[in-house]
């Protein structure tokens, strides 16, 4: 059973913010472009991890 709260509340916003940072904000900066791309990519990757973990989350233990 997937957790919509983790997917919609954490995963998708992190993916969106990371993509916006890496694709829109970083090209406008000259001095900190590499650091902004790194942070944006990291946030996006963590968002994907939270998205996938939200798909596999269950409140019931799988083994007794």
For each residue, the residues with C-beta under 8 A, 3 or more apart:
1: 57 58 59 60
2: 7 54 55 56 57
3: 6 7 54 57
4: 7 8 54
5: 8 9 10 54
6: 3 9 10 11 50 51 53 54 57
7: 2 3 4 10 11 12 50 51 54 55
8: 4 5 11 12
9: 5 6 13
10: 5 6 7 13 14 47 50 54
11: 6 7 8 14 15 47 48 50 51 52 54
12: 7 8 15 16 47 51
13: 9 10 16 17 47
14: 10 11 17 18 43 44 46 47 50
15: 11 12 18 19 44 47 48 51
16: 12 13 19 20 47
17: 13 14 20 21 40 43 44 47
18: 14 15 21 22 40 41 42 43 44 45 46 47
19: 15 16 22 23 40 44
20: 16 17 23 24 25 40
21: 17 18 24 25 26 36 37 39 40 43
22: 18 19 25 26 36 37 40 41 44
23: 19 20 26 27 40
24: 20 21 27 28
25: 20 21 22 28 29 36 40
26: 21 22 23 29 33 36 37 40
27: 23 24 33
28: 24 25
29: 25 26 32 33 36
30: 33
31:
32: 29 35 36
33: 26 27 29 30 36 37
34: 37 38
35: 32 38 39
36: 21 22 25 26 29 32 33 39 40
37: 21 22 26 33 34 40 41
38: 34 35 41 42
39: 21 35 36 42 43
40: 17 18 19 20 21 22 23 25 26 36 37 43 44
41: 18 22 37 38 44 45
42: 18 38 39 45 46
43: 14 17 18 21 39 40 46 47
44: 14 15 17 18 19 22 40 41 47 48
45: 18 41 42 48 49
46: 14 18 42 43 49 50
47: 10 11 12 13 14 15 16 17 18 43 44 50 51
48: 11 15 44 45 51 52
49: 45 46 52 53
50: 6 7 10 11 14 46 47 53 54
51: 6 7 11 12 15 47 48 54 55
52: 11 48 49 55 56
53: 6 49 50 56 57
54: 2 3 4 5 6 7 10 11 50 51 57
55: 2 7 51 52
56: 2 52 53
57: 1 2 3 6 53 54
58: 1 62
59: 1
60: 1
61: 64
62: 58
63:
64: 61
